[in-house]
């Protein structure tokens, strides 16, 4: 558990001064640091939410849950371990990996602090801290002024199901981790010391299926409603013969029915299953009990004629709000509010011949 103290005002306009792709743990920024030393020297470490993120707070980049600064690589016995070019986002149960975290320091003095890696079930909203499990913590991590440090953290004995949301958290004297706000989405966007990577990879052959999960959470103490928002990445999977089916399960499906069965671009295909049939699919007004986290099942199926290639879908949870009264047998239900995403997962689907 990292410390949570009040902190000084952020350097809102700070940018990345130096970066590098060489396989070095640290890239120095001594030239930049030499321009401002003494009483006004400060460190400002941040973890990028997107490639365009320069550490400003609050972050306005989106989606904020696909951090390129968190990268999962195969375990290697070398010291330092080998950094892979791209992240491996589906892990083998029981396997070992190195998770590389890139820390950037836009300040004018070197930083030394603590780096923690956590995991949770894939999904949208989460309850910080209760939904997150520590993987490992590294102490005395150094980040040079105006430079970057890439830190490998070992992730051993990966538990089932092998796909997770990962979070990296930085904490240092004078650059402390902020207390977690009540709103899920503001944990990451309000604090550049926190980043998430919620990406999952799926590889299937023609006419084959693979199951994944997605969790939704409410941290309010009254019943609220939320939504599931689906956006294709690249060519929509359903337009090439693929299918994505969401199984709400009996409890959540019954709640959804009682709340008016609202949604767009979906079609019921089983007792509790809804298939996406549009590029703008949404399942609206999903009731969540106070401080509840529920998990739905996702089934991805490639058609017999689906061309080999890479497809994707972004699934996000909409911001929770107080329920809108509605009876499926009464007057027409009012339109659901336009809920902004509070978190999500990008599912990358690779169809092979």
N, C-alpha and C positions, 0 to 999 in steps of 0.2 A: 504494500500500500504506500503510495507516494504521499508526501506532505501536501497540505492545502493551506496556503497562507495568502493574505492580501498581497498584491504585487504593485509595483510602480506602473505608470502609464506606458503603454507600448509605443514603439517607433512605428506609427501607422503607415508611413510611406516607405519603410525600409525595403530594400530589394536584395536579391542574391548578387553578391559582389564577385564571387569566384566560384567556378565549378569545374569538374573534370570527369573524364570517363576512364581514366587509367585505373588499373587494379591496385589502388592504394587506399588505405584506410583513412588517410587524412590528406586534404589538399590545402596548402597554406594560403593565407590571405595577408601576408605580412605587409605588403605594399599599402593595401587599404588601411590596415590597422595603424600604420605609422603616421597617418595624417591627423589623428585625433587621439592623443594620449593624455594621461594625467587625471585630474579630478573628474573630468567629464567622460572618461572612457567607460563604456558599458558593453556588456555582451547581450546579444539578442538572438537566441537560438529558436529556429522554427522548423517544423516538419511540413513539407508541401502537401496540400490537399489535391492539387492538380499541377500540371506542368507550368501553368501561368501564375501560380500562387507565389507571391513575393513576401509573404509573412504579415501582410496588413491584417489588422483586426478591427471590426469583425470581418471574416472572410466572406466574400460575395461570389466565389467561384462555385460552380455546380457541374456535376454532382460532387459533393465533398467526400463521399465514401469510397472513392477509387484511387486512393493516394498512390502516386508513382514512387513515393519515397519508402514504401514497404514492398519488399520483393522476396518471394519464397523460392529458394534454390535447393537442389539436391545436396545431401550431406556429402562432404568430402573430408578425407583424413588429413589434408594438408593444413599447414599453419602459415599464413591465414588461409581459411577455406576459399574455394574457388567461387567467385561471384558469377552468376549466370546472366545472360543478356536479357531474358524475359522471365517474368514470374510464373511459377508453377502453382496454379491455384486449385488443383484437386490433389489432395494428399492421400497416400496409402496408409491405411490403418496400421498402427504399430511401427511405422517408419520413422526415420530421423531426417531432419532438414535444417538448413541454416536460413533464418529470416534476416535479410539485410535491411537495415534502417539507415536512411540518409538524413543527417542532421546538417542544417545550414545555419551559419552565424553571420548575420548582417550587422553585428555590432562592431565596436572598435577595440575590443579587448578579448582575449581568449576566454573560453568558458569551460568549466568543469562541472559535471552534474551526474544525475542518475537517469538511466533509460530503462523503461519497463515495457515489456510486451505482454499483451493480454489477448484472450480469445473469448468468443461467445458464439451462440448459434446464429446462422445466417438469418438476416431479417432486416426490419426497418427500425422502429423505435426500440430502445433498451432502457432498463433502469440501471443507471450508474449509482453505486458500484455493484449492486447485488447480482446482476446478470453476467458480470465479467470475471474470468478466471485468469490468474497470473500464470504465464508461461515461464518467464525468467526476468530477472532484474540485473542490470549491469551498473556497477558503481564506478565513480571517478572516470567517466567518459569525457575526453577532451575534444573540444571543437575550436579550431583556430579562428581568430578574428578575420572576418571577410572570407572565410573558407568553408569547406564542408568536411564532414567525417562520415564514413560509411561503416556501420557497426554490424557485424554478424552475431546473431543470437541463436543458439541451438535450441531446436524444438524436437524433443525425443518422445518416443512412444506415443505417437499421434493417436488419440482416442477416436472411436467411431463418432459420427459417420465419415469423417475425413474432410469435411468442408466446414469452414468457419469464417466469421468476421474477425479480423485482427485489428488491434489498436496499439499504437505506439505512444508513450507518454514520456515527456522530458520534464525534469525538475532540477532546479539549481538555486543556490543562494542568490537573491536579487533577480531571479528569473523563475519564480515559483509557478508550479501548476496552480491554476485557478480553482476555487471551489466549484464543484459541478452545479450548473444551474438546473432548475426543475425541467425546463424544456429540453427534450432529447436532442434536437437538432442544434442547439446552441452550445453543447459541450464541445463540439469540434469547431464550429464556425467562430465562436467567441474566444478561443484559446489556440494560438498557433503552436502551443506545446503538445497538442493532441492531434493525431491523424488516424484515419481508419482505412482499411482495405477490405472491401466486401465484394469480392469477385469470385465466381465459381466456374470451373470448366467442365464441360460435358462432351464426351466422345461416344458416338453411336453409329452403327451401320444402318443401312436402309432397312426399314420395317422393324427396327429395334427401338426400345424405350429405355429411359433412365429416370429414376426418381430423385428429387431433391426436396429440401424443406425451406420454408420461409416463416419466420416468427414475427409477430406483431405485439406491441406492448403499450400499456397505458400506465402512467405513474400518477394519475389523478385518483382521488378518494371518492369519486362518484362514478356511476356508469357513464361511459362515453361511447361515441361512435367514431369509427375510422374508415379508411378506404384502402383498397389495393389498386395501384395505378400501374399499367403495363404500357411500355413503349418499346417498339422494335429497335434494334441496333443493326443497321444495314437492311438487307432484304428481309421483309417480314416472314417469319418461319411458316406461317399458315398459308402464305401465297405460293409456296413451293411444295405443298403436300404435307408439311409438318403439322403436328398438333401439340398444343400446350394445354393441359387440363389441370385445373385447380380443385383439389378436394378439401372442402372446408371442414369435413368431419361432421358427425351428427349434431353436436352441441352448437357449434358456431353456425351451421346451416339452418338449424331451427330458429336461432336468434335472428339471423338475416331474413328468414321468411317472415317472422313476426314484425320485423322493422320495415317491411314493405317490398322485399325482393328487388331492391333498386340496383341498377347497373346498366352499363352500355357495352356493346360489342361482345357479349357473352351469351352462351347457350347451354342450358342444362342438358347433360348427357348421361347422368346417373343419379342415384339417390341423393348424393351430396356433392356431385362433381359439376363443374362449370368449365366449358371449353371456350378459349379465346377465339373469336371469329372476326375480329376487326383490329386495325392498327391503333385504334383509340380505345381499347378495352379498359373498363374500370368496374370494380365491384364496390358498390357504395353502401354506406350506412351499416357497417359491420359492428355490432355491439361488443364492447369489452367491459368486463366487470372492473371494479376498483383495483388498481395496482395489479393488473392481470397481464400475463404473457401467454399467448396462444400460438400454436404452430400449425400451419397448413401444409399439405403435400402437393408437390408439383410433379407432373409427369410429362416428360418431353419424348415425343415419338416422331421418328423420321418416316416418311411415306416410302413406298416401294419405288417411286419415281423422283423422290427428292434428290436434286443434284448434290454431288459431293461438294463440300465447301464449308465456310464458317458463317454462322448466323448468330444472332444474339437477341436478348430481351432484357430490358431494364425494368425491374419490379421494385416499386417503392411503396412505403406506407404513408398515407396522408395524415396530416396533423389531427389529433383527437379533439373532439369538441362535444359539448353536451348534446344529447340525443334530440332529434327533431321528431315530435309526435307524428305518427303515421300509422294508419291501419290498412292492411292490404285489401280489406273488403269494404272500406269506407270511402270517403271523399278522396279525390286524387291527392297523392302525396306531394308536398312542396319539393322543389328541386333541391338536391343536396348542395351543401356549400362547396366551393372550389378549394379543397384542402391542399395545401402545399406539402411537398414531400418532407418528411422528417428523417428519412434514412431509407436505404434500399440495398439491393444486390444486383450486380450485372452478371447474367448467366450467358456464358459463351458456349455455343453449341457447334461442335465440329461433326459433320456428317462424312463418313468415310465409305468408300466403295467396298 
